Amino acid sequence: MSTVLAANRARARRNGRLEPLENGERLTAPEFMRRYEAMPEVKKAELIEGIVYMPSPVRYAAHSVPDALIQFWLMSYVVETPGTQVGGNGTVKLDVDNVPQPDAALRIVEECGGTSRLDEEGYLAGPPELVVEIAASSSSIDLHDKLRVYRRNGVKEYLVWRTIEEGFDWFVLGEGKYESQAPDAKGLCHSTTFPGLVLNVSALLTQDAAAVLAALNAALKSKAHRTFVAELTLCRSKKRWLKR
């Protein structure tokens, strides 16, 4: 244990407070959440395979701007797809060793048959159908430990934007493993879970928001998307009827 960590823990005990989170600590999910909630000044902390990760400050060009474009893309989809919901940098309770805080998560809401739910404390519990992470490179945790965690917990689609390498990975969960999906002849990636969710990868990498939106809008006019919206609406109606 480092001298700094030991000093912080001793100070917390003397003051009758929970010990502060420290990068690299090993904790269970309940203990992690107790300490995280007691530190409102901390804006991002994650528990991945039982280890606490507290990222460095966010760089504007390498993370903040790409993050905004991803949120714009996903929110544009949600606006046209009732029964879906997108969240940014929200804590997700997956299992006893893993509480990530993905850059973006797209889900089907629980009343429409989604795999995640809001718990009594307002946190997302269970795997959202699609997760996006903004990573610096292929050596980051996002393409190693986090990939394994999301796969094991049943996240159906996992997207990683490698900003420094100018690369993009779209993984689809198959028979117990993620399969990498390459763009089609038009340079588009298509979601297998969310019909109509289409990404112009080259436009994303050059941060051409207009072209990203144009490709999405074209897909939102498809029969597949209309059918999906109808299915979500029917599922919600059935659940409401059963609650009567």
N, C-alpha and C positions, 0 to 999 in steps of 0.2 A: 504494500500500500504506500502511495506517495506521501511525502510529508505534508503537502498542501491538502490532500484529501483527508488525511488523519486530523489535521487542524480544523478543517471545515466541519467534520463530523463531531469533534469534541465541542466546538462552539455551539453547534445546533443542540447537542444534548444539554449543555449548561443552560441554554436559553429556553429549554422545554419545547423546542420545535422539531419538526421532522428534519432528518438529515437532508441536505440539498442533493440534487442530482449531480452526478459527476460523469463526464465522458469516460466510457470504458468500464463502468461498473457493471456487475452482473446482478440482475434483479428479476423477480417475478412480475408479471403484468399488474397484479393488484398493488404491490409495493411501488412500482414505477408510477402508476396513476396517482397514488396518494401523494407522492413527492412532487410530481409534475403539477398537480392542482395547487399545491402549496407554494409554487413559484410562478406567480402571474407575470413576472418580468421576463420569463423565458418564453419565447415565441415559437420555438420548434425544438422538440426532442423526440426521439424514437427509441423503441425497444425492438431490436432485431436479434433473434435467436438468443434472447436473454441478456444481451449487451446493450448498454445505453449509448446512443449516438447523439451528439449535440453539434450540429453543423456549424461551420465557420460563417461569418457574415456573407450575405448574398450579393454577388456581383451583378451590376445592372445589365450589362450587355450579354453576359453568358448565362444568366438565369432569370432575372426579373422580366426582361422583354420577352424572351421565349415563353415564360410562364403565362404572361398576359395573352399571347397569341393562342396558346392551347386553351385557355379559359374562354376566349372569344369563340373559337371553333366549336367547343363542346356546348357552350351556352346557346349558340345559334341553332344547334341540333335540338337541344331541350325545348326551346321556345316552340318548335314545330312538332314536338313529340310528347304530348301529355302522358304522364305516367312514368317519365324518366326524370332524373334529377342529377345535377352536377354540383360538386363541392370542391373547393380548393384548400389545400393544407389543413385538412380536417383529420383529427385523430381517429384511427380505426382499430377497434379491438378485434384481433384475429384469434389469438390463442394465448396460453399462459406465458409464452416466451416472446410474443410478437405483438407490438402496438405501433405500427408505422404511422407516418403522417405524410401520405403521398401528395405530390404537387397537385394532382387532380384525380378525382374519382367520379366516374359516370355509373349510375345504377338505375335499375328498375325499382320503383318504390315497392314497399312490402305488400300494399293492398293490390298491386298488379302482378304479384308473383315473384318479386325480386328475392335475391339470396341474402340481402343484408337488411338490417332493421335499426331503428333508433331505440336505444335502451332508455331506462328510466332516468338516466342522468343526461340524456341528450347526445350521447356519443353514438357513432356508427358502430354496430357490432355485426360481425360476419363479413364475408367477402363481397365487396361491390363487384359488379360484372366486368368493369373495365377500369384500369388504373394507368395513369401516365406519370412518369418521373422525368425530370430534367436533370441530366447528368453531364459532367464535364467530359468524361471519356469512358472507354470500354473497361477501364481498370477500376471504376467506381463500384461502391457497394450495390448500386442499383442493378448491375448486370451480374452480380454474384449472389451474395446472401439474400438480398431482397427478392431476386428472381426466384430463388428456391422457396422462400417463404410464401410468396404469392401463388406459386404453382401448387404447393402443398395444401394451401387453404382454399383452392378452387377459384381463384380469380381467372375468369375465362379469357380475357385479353389484357396483355401487358405491353405498354408502349413506352419506349425510352428514347428521348431526344438527346443525342450526344453532341452538345453544342460546339465544343472546341474541335472535335473531329469532323464536324459537319456531317453527322450520320444519324440515321433514324432506324430503330428496330421496332417491329410490330410482331409480337408473339401471340399465338393462339393456342389455347390449351387443348391438347388432343388426348391420346391414351396415356394419361399420367405424366405427360411432359409437354413443354412448350415447343411449338413448331414455328419457325420464322416465316413470316409472310412477305413475299417480295411484291413490289408494285406491279400492276398489270402493264400492258403495252402502252397505255396512256399515262403511266406514271402515278396511278391511283391505287391506294390501299382501301379495301372495303371491310368493314366490320362484319363478323359472322354472327354477332350477338345483337347488334343494333342496325337493322336494315335502314339504309339511307345515310348511314354515317360513313362518309367517304373523305379521304385525305389526299390532297395533291402534295406528295412528299417533296418534290423539288421546290414548289412554291413555299412550303413551310420552311425548308432549310434556308431559303433566301429571304424569309420573313415578308413574303408578298401576301399580306392579309387579304387583299381583294381577290387574288387568284384562289386562295384557300377557300374563301367564302363562295366564290362562283362554282367551284367543283361540288361543294356541299349542297348548295341550292339546287343544282341540277339533279342530284341524287334524291333530294327531298321531294321531287315531283314524281318519283317512280311509283309503280304499282306496289312494289315490295314494301316501301315505307308506308303507304296508305293502309295496306293490310296489317302491318305491325301496329299502327296506331289503333286500328279497329280491334285488334286482339287485346291490347292493353285496356281499352275502354270496356270491352266485354268482361274481362277478368275483374276489373274494379267493380262493375255493376253486380256481378255474381257474388262477390265477397260482401258487398253492402246488403244485398238481399238476404244472404245467409245470416247476417248479424241481427236481422229484424226479429 
